[in-house]
Amino acid sequence: MLSPTRALKLAIKAAAWATPHIQQWHRDRNLNRTEAFRHIECGNWSEAENFFGEALAERNHAAKPRIELLTGLARAQSGSGNRAAAIQTLEAASQLAASSKNLFSQSKVLQTLVDIQLGEGDFAGAEKTAIEIDRLERNLVPPSQPNIAIASRKLGIALRGAQRHGESIIALERAVKFSEQAFGAKHAETGNSCAELGAVLAESGDHPKAQKTLRRALEIHREDPGPLSTEATDDMAQLASSLAECGQFEDAVTEYERLVALGERQIGGDRKARAEAQVRLAALYVQSGRMSQARDLLLPSLNALRKTGSFTYILALEAMACVEEDFGRFKAAQEFRDEAASLSPAQSQDSEVTAEESLPVPDRT
């Protein structure tokens, strides 16, 4: 019979031998799931969709992990442009969450659904989903204050998309309040709510309050996630647009010149983000008739953004067309406009409206 000491030593040796084997077994067992979520984070939608399919097929999952996999699959399908399949997948996840009476899982499914609806411009559906998320989260014990704050922000976005600005402002003011309580006054999510609120206030014509709110959003986003982040750049664009609409072009230009100067000082910074800031500044130069300065910014920015086909690239093309037209190079101006029109119909349509609002052709009469 083994002594207690001898038995303990043998147990320790067995555990030391088994631990790496168990860890490797666990990694192999969860490989498809791990790879699926990794590809989601990288935006590799088709690869993510394949791995989610493999993970779902490899064994019978319990309700909660199966709901997580279905929700991830829906995100991948939506990213690939297959909205119908994404909605169908979420319906299956929602039914499973409801049958398991898991309010937390039901809310997670709806959070993915509202993002898809907002991305597709289904504002009526997004409004209903955001309200349902709020209801579910308040029924949790304890309620999830962060999720309530985010649901309020997305409700405000949906109402804004439906042109119900008054209701949107109320929802977004609540979102700012809840975000401050849940995340803190200087958290990026609080900045997101401030940015959305500022944009709606500007659209409703309350520019003084909009500019104050947008400056707060910009101050937050300059710290979290950073001065050259998409969030900070978008805040700057909204603030500059509001200032320009009030006729304060020099103030708008000053804000963007600060951003561009900061980007130029950051060695190894985000080249695409810097180019996007330069395009926004160039658009303001066009508005104020400073065509040579606009052209100096647009030429390198076009090269940096050409492969993206993004809205900012379309804006750069439209701005360059205005510059060339002002210099009397009408053929070159038309070539830039033709290239903008050759992009996807949805992008071209959106950019045409925005470009006309942001880049009026200078009056030479």
N, C-alpha and C positions, 0 to 999 in steps of 0.2 A: 504493500500500500504506500502510495506516495505521501510524503510529508506535505503539509500546507505550503511550506516555503518552496519545495520542488515543484508543486503543482502551479504555484503562482508564476515561477520562472518560465515554465513550459507555456503557460497561457500567454505571457508577455511575448515570447518568441513566436507563438502561433499568430498572435495579433499583428506583430511586426511583419511577418511573412504575408498575411492575408490582406493587410491594408492596401498596398499598391495594386494587388489583383482586383480587390473590390472597387477601388477607384477607377481602374481601367474598364471594368465591367460597366460601371455607372456611366462613364464617358461614352462607351460604345452604345449603350442602351439609349442615351439621350443625344446621340450625334445629330440625327436629322432635325430634332427640335432646336438644338443649339445653332446649327447652321442656318435654319430657317429664320430665326430671329436676328442672327448676324447679318444676313442678306437684307432683311427688312431695314435695319439701321443704315445700311449702305445704299438703299434705294435700288437694289438689284431685284426687281419685282418678279421676273420670270423664274429666277433661281430660287427665290424665297417660296414662290408658289409650288415649285416642284418638291422642295424639302418639306413644306407643310403637308403636302399630299402623302409623302412617304411616311412622315411621322404619324399621321392619322391612320394610315393603313397597317402599321407594323404590329399593333396590339390593341386590346381593349383598354381604353383609358377610363379612369374615373371621371366623374362629371366635370369637376373644376379644371383639370388639365386639358380635357377635351374641348371645353369652352374656350380656353386660352388659345389652343391651336386653331380652332375655327375662326376666332376673332383675328388672329394673325393672318390666316389664309385670306380672309375678307380684305384686310389691308393690302395684301399683295395683289389680289385680284383688282381692287380699285386702282392701285398704282399702275397696273398694266392696262387700265382703261376698260376693264370688263365690269362695269358697274352692276349689271343685271346679275352676274354670278356672285358678286360681293354681297348684294342685298339678299340673295337666296341663302348664301352661307350664313349671314348674320341671323336670318330667320331661324335657321336650324339651331344656331347657338342660343338664340333667345328662348326657343321652345325648351331646350335642354336646361337652361338656367331657371326658367319658370317651373319646370317639373321637379327640379331639385330644390326649389324654394330658396335659392341663393340670391339675395338682393344685391350683394356685392358684385356677383358675376353678371346679373342683369344690367347693372349700371355700366360695367365695363363694356358690354356689348353695345349698349346705347351710345356710349362715348365714341366708339368707332363709327357707329352709324351716323351720328351728327356731323362728324368730320367729313364723311363721304357726301352727305347731303349738302353741306356748305360748299364743298369743292365742286359739286355739280350744279350749284345755283338753285337747289330745291329748298327755298327759304321757308315755305309753308311747312314742309316736312321737318326741317331742322328746328323750327319753332316748337312743334309738338314734341319732338324728341328731347330738346333741351329742358322743357317743362317737366317731362316724365323723369329725366335724370335728377332734377332738383327734388321731385317728390320721393323718388327712391332713396336718394342720399339722406334726406331728412328722416326717413323711417329706419335708417341704420342706427345701431346703438354701439358707440356714440355716432352722431352724424359726422359725415366727412366734410369738414369745412373747406378744404382745398378743392374737392370736386364740386361743391356747391358754388364756389367762386368761379371756377372754370365754366360750369354750366351757365351761370349768369352772363358771363362774357359772350359765350356762343349764342345765347338767346338774343343778346344785344346785336350781334353780328347778323343774325337771321332777320331781325326786325329792321335793321338798317338796309339789308338787301331788298326787303319788301317795301322800302321807301316809307316806313312808319317811324320817322325820325324822333318824334316825341316819345313814343314808347321805348325806342332804342336807347335814348338818353337816360331814361329812368332805369332800364335794365343795366346799362353800363355803369351808371353811378353806384348801383348796388354792387356790381362786380368789383369796382375799385374798393369799396368799403370792405367787402368780404375778403378780397385779396390781401388787403392790409392786415386783417385779423388772422388770416390763415397762413400767409407767407411772410409778411413783414412789409414795411413801407417802401423798402428799396429792393425788393425782389423783382426778378424779370417778369414774373406773372402779373405783378401789380403794374409794372410798366406796360405790359401788353394791354391791360384793361384801360389804362390811361390813354394809350395810343388810339385804341378803338373809339373811346369817348371823345377825344380831341378831333378825330376825323369826322364823326357825326355832328359835333358842334359846328365845325367849319362848314359842312354841307348845309346845315340849317341856318347859316349866316351869322352865328354868334362867334365872330373871329377873336375878339379879346379873350373870351373864356377858352376858346379852342387853342389859342396860342399858349396861354398859361398852362393848360393841360398837356399839350404836346411838348412844351419845354420840360415839364416834369418827367414825361415818358422818356424823352431824350436823355435827361440827366441820369435816370435809372439805367437805361440800356447802354449808356456809355461805360457804366461800371459792370453791368451784367446783361448780356454776355460780352460786351466790348465795344470800343468806339467805331470799329469798322464792320460790326456785325450787320446782318440784314435788318435786324430790328432798329438799330440806331440810324441806319441809312434811310429806312422807311419813315422813321420819325422826322428826320431832317427834310425829307421830301414833302411830307404833309405840312410841316411848319413853314417851309419855304413857299409852298403853294398858297397857304393861307395868307402869308405876308404879301406875296405877289398880288393876290386877289384884292388886297386892301391898298394896292399901289405902293407898297413898301419894298420895291425891288432891291434897293441897296441893302436893306436888312436881310432879305432872303439870300442875296449873293454872298453877304458876309458869312452867314451860317455855313454855306456850302464851301466857301473858300477855306474855312477852318478845317472842315472835314477832309478836303482834298490835300491840304498841307500836311495834316496829320498822317494821312495814308502815304504820302511821299517820304515822310521821315521814318516810317516803319520798314526797316530792311527785312525782306522776306515776308512781307505782309500778304494779304489776300489780293492778288492781282485783279481778279474779277470784281471784288467789292470796290477796289479803288477805281476801276474803270467805270463802274456803275455810278459812283459819286461824281466822277468827272462829267459823265453824260448829263446828270441832273444839273450840275453847275452850268454846263454848256447851254442847256435848255433855257436857263435863266438869262444867260448872256444874250441868247437870241431874242428873248422877250424884250430886253432892254436895248437891243440894237448894237450890241458889242460883238459883231460878227467875226472879226479876226481872232479875238480871244476864244470864241466858241470853236472856231475851226482848229485852233491849236490843241484844244482838248479832245475834239471829236476824232481826229485822225488816228491817234494811238488807241483810243477807246474802241473804235470800230474793229481794229485788228484783234484786240483782246476779247471782244464779245462775239465775233463773227460766228464761231461754231456753236454758240448757245442757242441762237434763234429766239432769245427771250424778248419780253416786252421792252426791256431797256435797250436791247439792240435795235428794235423797231423804232424806239424813240430817237436813238442816235441817227438812224437813217433819215427820219423825218426832219430832225434838226439840221443835218447836213444838207438836205434838200433846200431848206430855207436859206442856209448860208450861201450855197452855190447860186441860188436864184437872186439873192441880194447882190452878189458879185456879177450878175449878168450871165452866168454860165448855165443857161436854161437846159441844155442837153444833159449836162452832168446832174442837175437837179432832178430831172425826170428819171434818170437811171437809178438814183437813190430811191425815189418814190416807187419805181417799178419793183425794185428788190424788196422793199417793205411789203408791197402788195402780193409778192410771190410766196410769202410765208403762209402759215396755216390760216384758214379763213377766220377762225375764232380769234386768233391773235391779231390778225390784220384789222378785224372789225373793232376790237377793243382799242387797239393802238390808234386807229383813225380818230375815234372820238376823243381819246385822251390827248393825242397830239394836237388836235385842233384847239382843245381847251388850253393846253400848255404852251403851244408854239404857234401863235398867230403870225401869219406872214406880215412883216413890217409894212406899214402904210407908206408908200412912196409917192402918193399923189400930191 
